[in-house]
Amino acid sequence: MTALLALPLFASSAGATEFFVYFGTYTEGLSKGIYVSRLDTATGKLTEPNLAAETANPSFVALHPNRKFLYAVSEGGGPKAGAVSAFAIDPKTGRLAFLNKVSSKGGGPCHLNVDKTGKNVVVVNYGTGSTAVLPIEPDGKLREASSFIQHKGSSADKSRQEGPHAHSVNFSADNRFAVVADLGLDQVLVYKFDAAKGTIAPNDPPFATVAPTSGPRHFAFHPHGKFAYVINEMKSTVTAFSWDASHGVLKEIQTIGTLPAGFTGENDTAEVQVHPNGKFLYGSNRGHNSIAVFSIDPKKGTLTPVEHVSTQGKIPRNFGIDPTGSFLLAANQDTNNVVVFRIDAKTGRLTPTGQVLQVGKPVCVKFY
């Protein structure tokens, strides 16, 4: 989806292309909200980040397909205190102007996405385990929820899976389905999505399961449309699925670990993304503090380990791959830094460029 959203700020005669990069954060200590930088994909150079908008705990952000608006969750508060804020983007500076804020219909909203028509934001609430659809007005403002589903159930680990914990939402390429990974249920739920009406409803079958105590967190479709992947926070694994695009059905084809052999420390995974060329998959390890790199079999969709690369910081909660597929930006939450890596398009391997940005509690990386 990132590649669809991103357009160059300029393209020089030498072919250099710049993008805005937005960083969602936790506003504890050093951070005051959403920050913006510029990435030159010819050199890998990042400008120093500027405060784009002051707002509380915008841990995850999403861009509108028309590139005029940005939406951010606001974590924190009680079981009904979650919210989503709308902002207008200044195309010259990247600064954000606040438009409005509405309820996420739950507690601890942690992830959101804009559907491909640009008519709705879908947000998931980790704390209360639910999914809501928020219609978008033509001026970018949000309306109150038009559809809401409360997840129900639990899974094997009663300390972390005592109830539902929705953790991410992604749209299928045809916009007919919204896929929600729920850590508390060990399920990847599939909802039928109607963009015109702003509604979601359980698909048939309504979900795919992963192994008990896996804790599915973030999800990524393969750009070719036949496969999909979920990274499992609690077991430090990635599950590969086949994707039946006609019926919205996920079927497991492989589960593989994200850690190197012999690692015995504590670890939780976080982000998963497929390279724009469809040849590689990347996942972040919090504890081992690395990016796990896998090659993807183009026919089977299965994964083969390539390498593990230190993120040069602690707790890489998220990372972003730029739309050209040239660079990966790793956001280290506990060391307040974003580290730039160059991607080898032939092997998928990562090499640090030496570029390091200071960003307070970075959680999310999005390109414009």
Backbone hydrogen bonds in HBPLUS format (Angstrom, degrees):
<---DONOR---> <-ACCEPTOR-->    atom                        ^
c    i                          cat <-CA-CA->   ^        H-A-AA   ^      H-
h    n   atom  resd res      DA  || num        DHA   H-A  angle D-A-AA Bond
n    s   type  num  typ     dist DA aas  dist angle  dist       angle   num
A0004-LEU N   A0001-MET O   3.04 MM   3  5.27 128.0  2.32 102.1 115.7     1
A0005-LEU N   A0001-MET O   3.22 MM   4  6.55 140.4  2.39 146.2 157.2     2
A0005-LEU N   A0002-THR O   3.00 MM   3  5.17 128.3  2.27 100.4 114.3     3
A0006-ALA N   A0002-THR O   3.08 MM   4  6.23 144.9  2.21 155.3 164.5     4
A0007-LEU N   A0368-TYR O   3.34 MM 361  6.23 165.9  2.37 116.6 112.9     5
A0009-LEU N   A0018-GLU O   2.89 MM   9  5.45 168.8  1.90 149.7 153.3     6
A0012-SER N   A0016-ALA O   3.15 MM   4  5.39 154.3  2.21 143.5 150.0     7
A0015-GLY N   A0012-SER O   2.90 MM   3  5.18 161.0  1.94 109.8 115.5     8
A0041-THR N   A0017-THR O   2.89 MM  24  5.62 164.8  1.91 171.8 166.6     9
A0019-PHE N   A0039-LEU O   2.95 MM  20  5.28 146.6  2.06 140.2 151.0    10
A0039-LEU N   A0019-PHE O   2.84 MM  20  5.28 160.9  1.87 154.4 160.9    11
A0368-TYR N   A0020-PHE O   2.86 MM 348  4.99 159.2  1.91 146.1 145.7    12
A0021-VAL N   A0037-SER O   2.83 MM  16  5.13 152.1  1.91 139.7 139.9    13
A0037-SER N   A0021-VAL O   2.89 MM  16  5.13 150.1  1.98 142.1 151.9    14
A0022-TYR N   A0366-LYS O   2.73 MM 344  5.12 168.5  1.74 161.0 162.2    15
A0366-LYS N   A0022-TYR O   2.94 MM 344  5.12 158.7  1.99 146.9 152.1    16
A0023-PHE N   A0035-TYR O   2.83 MM  12  5.11 157.8  1.88 146.9 150.2    17
A0035-TYR N   A0023-PHE O   3.14 MM  12  5.11 163.9  2.16 141.5 144.9    18
A0024-GLY N   A0364-CYS O   3.01 MM 340  4.66 145.8  2.13 117.2 127.6    19
A0363-VAL N   A0024-GLY O   2.77 MM 339  5.49 170.1  1.78 154.7 151.2    20
A0364-CYS N   A0024-GLY O   3.17 MM 340  4.66 157.7  2.22 128.1 126.7    21
A0026-TYR N   A0361-LYS O   3.05 MM 335  5.35 144.9  2.18 139.2 149.9    22
A0028-GLU N   A0026-TYR O   2.90 MM   2  5.65 136.9  2.09 102.4  90.3    23
A0055-THR N   A0032-LYS O   3.15 MM  23  6.55 139.0  2.33 133.7 145.4    24
A0034-ILE N   A0053-ALA O   2.96 MM  19  5.32 152.1  2.04 157.6 163.2    25
A0052-ALA N   A0034-ILE O   2.72 MM  18  5.51 148.0  1.82 142.5 152.6    26
A0053-ALA N   A0034-ILE O   3.26 MM  19  5.32 152.7  2.34 142.3 142.0    27
A0036-VAL N   A0050-ASN O   2.80 MM  14  5.37 155.4  1.86 152.3 160.7    28
A0050-ASN N   A0036-VAL O   2.86 MM  14  5.37 160.2  1.90 149.0 152.6    29
A0047-THR N   A0038-ARG O   2.98 MM   9  5.34 150.0  2.08 142.3 151.9    30
A0040-ASP N   A0045-LYS O   2.93 MM   5  5.31 160.2  1.97 152.3 158.9    31
A0043-THR N   A0040-ASP O   3.20 MM   3  5.71 138.0  2.39 109.4 118.8    32
A0044-GLY N   A0040-ASP O   2.64 MM   4  5.41 148.1  1.74 160.8 172.4    33
A0096-LEU N   A0052-ALA O   3.02 MM  44  5.30 167.9  2.04 129.9 129.6    34
A0059-SER N   A0057-ASN O   2.90 MM   2  5.39 135.5  2.10 102.9  90.0    35
A0075-GLU N   A0057-ASN O   3.17 MM  18  5.44 160.1  2.21 147.1 143.3    36
A0073-VAL N   A0060-PHE O   3.08 MM  13  5.82 161.5  2.12 165.5 171.2    37
A0062-ALA N   A0071-TYR O   2.81 MM   9  5.27 147.1  1.92 149.7 158.2    38
A0071-TYR N   A0062-ALA O   2.83 MM   9  5.27 164.1  1.86 159.2 164.1    39
A0064-HIS N   A0069-PHE O   2.98 MM   5  5.34 165.4  2.01 154.0 150.1    40
A0067-ARG N   A0064-HIS O   2.94 MM   3  5.34 163.1  1.97 119.1 123.8    41
A0089-ILE N   A0068-LYS O   2.81 MM  21  5.30 169.4  1.82 143.2 143.5    42
A0070-LEU N   A0087-PHE O   2.96 MM  17  5.18 156.3  2.01 137.6 144.1    43
A0087-PHE N   A0070-LEU O   2.85 MM  17  5.18 144.7  1.97 160.6 167.5    44
A0072-ALA N   A0085-SER O   3.00 MM  13  5.29 156.2  2.06 145.4 152.8    45
A0085-SER N   A0072-ALA O   2.81 MM  13  5.29 163.6  1.84 157.6 160.2    46
A0074-SER N   A0083-ALA O   2.83 MM   9  5.21 132.2  2.06 158.4 150.0    47
A0081-ALA N   A0078-GLY O   3.15 MM   3  5.07 168.2  2.16 109.2 112.5    48
A0082-GLY N   A0106-GLY O   3.00 MM  24  5.57 136.0  2.20 145.6 157.7    49
A0104-SER N   A0082-GLY O   3.01 MM  22  5.23 164.7  2.03 115.8 116.1    50
A0084-VAL N   A0102-VAL O   2.87 MM  18  5.60 156.2  1.92 161.3 168.9    51
A0102-VAL N   A0084-VAL O   3.02 MM  18  5.60 159.7  2.06 154.7 157.9    52
A0086-ALA N   A0100-ASN O   2.83 MM  14  5.44 163.3  1.86 165.2 167.5    53
A0099-LEU N   A0086-ALA O   2.80 MM  13  5.29 162.6  1.83 152.3 146.2    54
A0088-ALA N   A0097-ALA O   2.80 MM   9  5.03 157.3  1.85 141.5 147.0    55
A0097-ALA N   A0088-ALA O   2.88 MM   9  5.03 158.2  1.92 142.7 150.1    56
A0090-ASP N   A0095-ARG O   2.86 MM   5  5.32 161.4  1.89 165.4 168.1    57
A0094-GLY N   A0090-ASP O   2.71 MM   4  4.99 151.7  1.79 151.7 157.8    58
A0127-GLY N   A0107-GLY O   2.92 MM  20  4.87 116.9  2.33 128.9 137.2    59
A0126-TYR N   A0108-GLY O   2.87 MM  18  5.22 147.0  1.98 133.7 129.4    60
A0110-CYS N   A0124-VAL O   3.14 MM  14  6.39 149.6  2.23 156.3 163.2    61
A0124-VAL N   A0111-HIS O   3.04 MM  13  5.72 164.8  2.06 161.9 162.6    62
A0113-ASN N   A0122-VAL O   3.03 MM   9  5.57 148.8  2.13 148.8 158.6    63
A0122-VAL N   A0113-ASN O   2.90 MM   9  5.57 166.1  1.92 166.4 170.2    64
A0115-ASP N   A0120-ASN O   2.99 MM   5  5.75 160.6  2.02 156.5 162.9    65
A0118-GLY N   A0115-ASP O   2.90 MM   3  5.41 152.2  1.98 115.1 124.2    66
A0136-ILE N   A0119-LYS O   2.76 MM  17  5.13 160.6  1.80 140.7 137.0    67
A0121-VAL N   A0134-LEU O   2.86 MM  13  5.05 165.2  1.88 143.9 148.3    68
A0134-LEU N   A0121-VAL O   2.71 MM  13  5.05 171.1  1.72 162.7 165.6    69
A0123-VAL N   A0132-ALA O   2.96 MM   9  5.47 158.6  2.01 156.5 163.0    70
A0132-ALA N   A0123-VAL O   2.97 MM   9  5.47 162.4  2.00 159.3 164.8    71
A0125-ASN N   A0130-SER O   2.86 MM   5  5.21 164.7  1.89 149.4 153.6    72
A0129-GLY N   A0125-ASN O   2.88 MM   4  5.33 120.6  2.24 128.8 141.9    73
A0130-SER N   A0125-ASN O   3.27 MM   5  5.21 147.1  2.39 128.2 137.5    74
A0151-HIS N   A0129-GLY O   2.95 MM  22  5.59 146.9  2.06 145.7 155.5    75
A0131-THR N   A0149-ILE O   2.98 MM  18  5.38 159.8  2.02 152.5 159.1    76
A0149-ILE N   A0131-THR O   2.90 MM  18  5.38 161.0  1.93 159.6 164.4    77
A0133-VAL N   A0147-SER O   2.90 MM  14  5.16 159.9  1.94 149.0 149.6    78
A0146-SER N   A0133-VAL O   2.90 MM  13  5.74 148.7  2.00 148.6 158.8    79
A0143-ARG N   A0135-PRO O   2.85 MM   8  5.33 156.5  1.90 156.9 158.7    80
A0137-GLU N   A0141-LYS O   2.71 MM   4  5.24 175.7  1.72 167.2 168.5    81
A0140-GLY N   A0137-GLU O   2.90 MM   3  5.24 160.5  1.94 120.0 122.2    82
A0155-SER N   A0161-GLN O   3.01 MM   6  5.26 162.1  2.04 149.1 150.5    83
A0160-ARG N   A0157-ASP O   3.20 MM   3  5.74 141.1  2.36 111.7 120.7    84
A0161-GLN N   A0157-ASP O   2.56 MM   4  5.18 146.0  1.67 163.2 175.5    85
A0183-LEU N   A0165-HIS O   2.94 MM  18  5.29 133.7  2.16 154.0 140.4    86
A0167-HIS N   A0181-ALA O   2.76 MM  14  5.65 170.1  1.77 170.4 168.9    87
A0181-ALA N   A0168-SER O   3.19 MM  13  5.45 140.1  2.36 128.6 140.2    88
A0170-ASN N   A0179-VAL O   2.93 MM   9  5.22 147.5  2.04 139.4 150.0    89
A0179-VAL N   A0170-ASN O   2.74 MM   9  5.22 172.2  1.75 162.0 162.3    90
A0172-SER N   A0177-PHE O   3.00 MM   5  5.42 159.2  2.05 149.2 151.9    91
A0175-ASN N   A0172-SER O   2.94 MM   3  5.10 158.7  1.99 110.0 116.8    92
A0193-PHE N   A0176-ARG O   2.83 MM  17  5.14 171.1  1.84 136.4 134.8    93
A0178-ALA N   A0191-TYR O   2.90 MM  13  5.12 156.4  1.95 142.4 150.3    94
A0191-TYR N   A0178-ALA O   2.85 MM  13  5.12 165.7  1.87 150.5 155.1    95
A0180-VAL N   A0189-LEU O   2.81 MM   9  5.04 159.9  1.85 145.5 152.2    96
A0189-LEU N   A0180-VAL O   2.71 MM   9  5.04 141.1  1.86 167.8 154.5    97
A0182-ASP N   A0187-GLN O   2.95 MM   5  5.58 171.7  1.96 176.6 175.1    98
A0185-LEU N   A0182-ASP O   3.33 MM   3  5.59 141.1  2.49 102.9 112.5    99
A0186-ASP N   A0182-ASP O   3.22 MM   4  6.16 128.8  2.50 148.0 160.2   100
A0210-VAL N   A0186-ASP O   3.18 MM  24  5.60 156.9  2.24 141.6 140.9   101
A0188-VAL N   A0208-ALA O   2.78 MM  20  5.18 163.3  1.81 158.7 163.5   102
A0208-ALA N   A0188-VAL O   2.93 MM  20  5.18 152.6  2.01 133.5 141.1   103
A0190-VAL N   A0206-PRO O   2.92 MM  16  5.51 168.4  1.93 137.2 140.0   104
A0203-ASN N   A0190-VAL O   2.99 MM  13  5.67 156.0  2.05 157.7 150.3   105
A0192-LYS N   A0201-ALA O   2.65 MM   9  5.17 155.7  1.71 171.9 165.9   106
A0201-ALA N   A0192-LYS O   2.99 MM   9  5.17 139.3  2.16 138.2 149.1   107
A0194-ASP N   A0199-THR O   2.98 MM   5  5.29 165.6  2.00 154.2 156.4   108
A0198-GLY N   A0194-ASP O   2.77 MM   4  5.64 130.9  2.01 142.5 157.4   109
A0199-THR N   A0194-ASP O   3.19 MM   5  5.29 152.3  2.27 137.4 143.9   110
A0214-SER N   A0211-ALA O   3.10 MM   3  5.65 133.3  2.33 147.7 145.1   111
A0234-MET N   A0214-SER O   2.84 MM  20  5.14 126.0  2.13 143.8 153.3   112
A0235-LYS N   A0214-SER O   3.25 MM  21  4.84 141.9  2.41 132.8 128.5   113
A0233-GLU N   A0215-GLY O   2.75 MM  18  5.25 134.1  1.96 152.9 141.6   114
A0217-ARG N   A0231-ILE O   2.86 MM  14  5.80 161.7  1.89 160.4 163.1   115
A0231-ILE N   A0218-HIS O   2.93 MM  13  5.63 160.3  1.97 157.1 163.5   116
A0220-ALA N   A0229-TYR O   2.81 MM   9  5.26 150.7  1.89 152.5 159.5   117
A0229-TYR N   A0220-ALA O   2.82 MM   9  5.26 153.2  1.89 149.5 158.7   118
A0222-HIS N   A0227-PHE O   2.94 MM   5  5.28 169.7  1.95 139.1 135.8   119
A0225-GLY N   A0222-HIS O   2.96 MM   3  5.47 161.8  2.00 118.6 124.6   120
A0243-TRP N   A0226-LYS O   2.79 MM  17  5.11 154.7  1.85 136.5 133.0   121
A0228-ALA N   A0241-PHE O   3.07 MM  13  5.18 148.2  2.18 136.3 138.3   122
A0241-PHE N   A0228-ALA O   2.79 MM  13  5.18 160.1  1.83 161.8 160.4   123
A0230-VAL N   A0239-THR O   3.02 MM   9  5.38 156.2  2.08 146.9 154.5   124
A0239-THR N   A0230-VAL O   2.88 MM   9  5.38 164.4  1.91 161.5 164.0   125
A0232-ASN N   A0237-THR O   2.73 MM   5  5.18 172.4  1.73 156.0 158.5   126
A0236-SER N   A0232-ASN O   3.03 MM   4  5.63 123.4  2.37 146.2 157.6   127
A0237-THR N   A0232-ASN O   3.41 MM   5  5.18 153.9  2.49 130.5 137.5   128
A0269-THR N   A0233-GLU O   3.30 MM  36  4.41 156.0  2.36 112.3 118.0   129
A0258-THR N   A0236-SER O   2.96 MM  22  5.59 155.8  2.02 140.9 137.4   130
A0238-VAL N   A0256-ILE O   2.78 MM  18  5.43 152.3  1.86 155.4 164.5   131
A0256-ILE N   A0238-VAL O   2.93 MM  18  5.43 158.2  1.98 149.6 154.6   132
A0240-ALA N   A0254-GLN O   2.73 MM  14  5.13 158.8  1.77 149.2 156.8   133
A0253-ILE N   A0240-ALA O   2.80 MM  13  5.63 168.8  1.82 152.1 150.0   134
A0242-SER N   A0251-LYS O   2.80 MM   9  5.24 156.2  1.86 147.6 151.8   135
A0251-LYS N   A0242-SER O   3.12 MM   9  5.24 154.9  2.19 140.5 146.3   136
A0244-ASP N   A0249-VAL O   2.90 MM   5  5.03 170.6  1.91 151.1 154.3   137
A0248-GLY N   A0244-ASP O   2.73 MM   4  5.47 129.6  1.98 154.1 168.4   138
A0249-VAL N   A0244-ASP O   3.29 MM   5  5.03 148.6  2.40 126.9 133.2   139
A0263-PHE N   A0260-PRO O   3.29 MM   3  6.00 165.6  2.32 138.9 139.0   140
A0268-ASP N   A0286-ARG O   2.83 MM  18  5.07 155.7  1.89 142.2 149.9   141
A0286-ARG N   A0268-ASP O   2.63 MM  18  5.07 160.7  1.66 156.2 161.7   142
A0270-ALA N   A0284-SER O   3.10 MM  14  5.51 138.0  2.29 142.6 145.3   143
A0284-SER N   A0271-GLU O   3.02 MM  13  5.39 150.4  2.11 144.2 149.5   144
A0273-GLN N   A0282-TYR O   2.97 MM   9  5.40 153.5  2.04 149.8 157.0   145
A0282-TYR N   A0273-GLN O   2.85 MM   9  5.40 163.7  1.88 162.3 167.9   146
A0275-HIS N   A0280-PHE O   2.86 MM   5  5.37 167.7  1.88 148.8 153.0   147
A0278-GLY N   A0275-HIS O   2.79 MM   3  5.34 164.4  1.82 124.8 130.0   148
A0296-ILE N   A0279-LYS O   2.82 MM  17  5.19 154.8  1.89 142.2 139.4   149
A0281-LEU N   A0294-PHE O   2.91 MM  13  5.11 157.8  1.96 138.1 144.1   150
A0294-PHE N   A0281-LEU O   2.87 MM  13  5.11 155.8  1.93 158.7 161.4   151
A0283-GLY N   A0292-ALA O   3.00 MM   9  5.13 150.2  2.09 142.2 150.3   152
A0292-ALA N   A0283-GLY O   2.72 MM   9  5.13 161.4  1.76 161.4 163.5   153
A0285-ASN N   A0290-SER O   2.81 MM   5  5.18 164.6  1.83 161.2 162.0   154
A0289-ASN N   A0285-ASN O   2.99 MM   4  5.21 116.2  2.41 115.0 128.8   155
A0290-SER N   A0285-ASN O   3.20 MM   5  5.18 142.3  2.35 126.9 137.9   156
A0311-THR N   A0289-ASN O   3.13 MM  22  5.92 161.4  2.16 131.1 131.8   157
A0291-ILE N   A0309-VAL O   2.83 MM  18  5.25 150.1  1.91 143.3 151.8   158
A0309-VAL N   A0291-ILE O   3.02 MM  18  5.25 160.6  2.06 139.4 144.9   159
A0293-VAL N   A0307-GLU O   2.87 MM  14  5.30 168.0  1.89 169.3 166.4   160
A0306-VAL N   A0293-VAL O   2.75 MM  13  5.33 159.6  1.79 154.7 147.5   161
A0295-SER N   A0304-THR O   2.83 MM   9  5.23 160.1  1.87 152.9 155.0   162
A0304-THR N   A0295-SER O   2.99 MM   9  5.23 147.1  2.10 144.6 152.3   163
A0297-ASP N   A0302-THR O   2.86 MM   5  5.32 165.7  1.88 155.9 160.8   164
A0301-GLY N   A0297-ASP O   2.74 MM   4  4.93 150.4  1.82 139.2 146.7   165
A0334-ASP N   A0314-LYS O   3.10 MM  20  5.28 141.1  2.26 138.9 143.9   166
A0317-ARG N   A0315-ILE O   2.86 MM   2  5.63 115.0  2.29 115.9  98.9   167
A0333-GLN N   A0315-ILE O   2.86 MM  18  5.46 147.5  1.97 145.7 139.0   168
A0331-ALA N   A0318-ASN O   2.91 MM  13  5.47 167.0  1.93 154.3 156.3   169
A0320-GLY N   A0329-LEU O   2.92 MM   9  5.22 146.0  2.04 135.4 146.3   170
A0329-LEU N   A0320-GLY O   2.81 MM   9  5.22 162.2  1.84 154.2 159.7   171
A0322-ASP N   A0327-PHE O   3.00 MM   5  5.68 160.3  2.04 155.7 162.1   172
A0325-GLY N   A0322-ASP O   2.81 MM   3  5.37 158.0  1.86 122.7 130.4   173
A0343-ILE N   A0326-SER O   2.80 MM  17  5.24 172.1  1.80 141.3 141.3   174
A0328-LEU N   A0341-PHE O   2.86 MM  13  5.12 157.8  1.91 143.8 151.1   175
A0341-PHE N   A0328-LEU O   2.83 MM  13  5.12 153.2  1.90 153.0 161.4   176
A0330-ALA N   A0339-VAL O   2.91 MM   9  5.23 162.0  1.94 156.3 154.9   177
A0339-VAL N   A0330-ALA O   2.91 MM   9  5.23 153.6  1.98 146.6 150.6   178
A0332-ASN N   A0337-ASN O   2.85 MM   5  5.41 162.5  1.88 174.4 177.6   179
A0337-ASN N   A0332-ASN O   3.41 MM   5  5.41 158.8  2.46 140.2 144.6   180
A0359-VAL N   A0336-ASN O   3.02 MM  23  5.11 144.4  2.15 113.2 122.4   181
A0338-VAL N   A0357-LEU O   2.84 MM  19  4.99 152.1  1.91 138.5 146.3   182
A0357-LEU N   A0338-VAL O   2.81 MM  19  4.99 165.8  1.83 149.7 153.6   183
A0340-VAL N   A0355-GLN O   3.09 MM  15  5.49 166.2  2.11 159.9 158.9   184
A0353-THR N   A0340-VAL O   3.03 MM  13  5.92 168.1  2.05 146.1 146.9   185
A0342-ARG N   A0351-THR O   2.74 MM   9  5.17 166.6  1.76 151.8 149.0   186
A0351-THR N   A0342-ARG O   2.99 MM   9  5.17 150.1  2.08 142.3 151.6   187
A0344-ASP N   A0349-ARG O   2.94 MM   5  5.33 161.2  1.97 156.3 161.9   188
A0348-GLY N   A0344-ASP O   2.66 MM   4  5.00 151.2  1.73 151.0 157.2   189
